[in-house]
Amino acid sequence: MSNRSPLALAVLLTCAAPAQAQDADELARKLSNPVAAMISVPFQYNYDDAIGPEEGDRHLLNIQPVIPASIS
């Protein structure tokens, strides 16, 4: 490993921090807008026990992708 690697990493992290803060602000703005053009893939996991006369178990995973599409 060269001596410049830690210095290059420090410079890269210093430059990336403001960009991450800006990206976080933009993401928060888009999340607050219900019609923003964002792809989301939410997962919902449900577990039920003692189902039916044999008291079986049920595992249910709902995947509901949302992909925006332009109409015009």
Rosetta blueprint (number, residue, H / E / L):
1 M L
2 S L
3 N L
4 R H
5 S H
6 P H
7 L H
8 A H
9 L H
10 A H
11 V H
12 L H
13 L H
14 T H
15 C H
16 A H
17 A H
18 P H
19 A H
20 Q H
21 A H
22 Q H
23 D H
24 A H
25 D H
26 E H
27 L H
28 A H
29 R H
30 K H
31 L H
32 S H
33 N L
34 P L
35 V L
36 A L
37 A L
38 M L
39 I L
40 S E
41 V L
42 P L
43 F E
44 Q E
45 Y E
46 N E
47 Y E
48 D E
49 D E
50 A E
51 I E
52 G L
53 P L
54 E L
55 E L
56 G E
57 D E
58 R E
59 H E
60 L E
61 L E
62 N E
63 I E
64 Q L
65 P L
66 V E
67 I L
68 P L
69 A L
70 S L
71 I L
72 S L
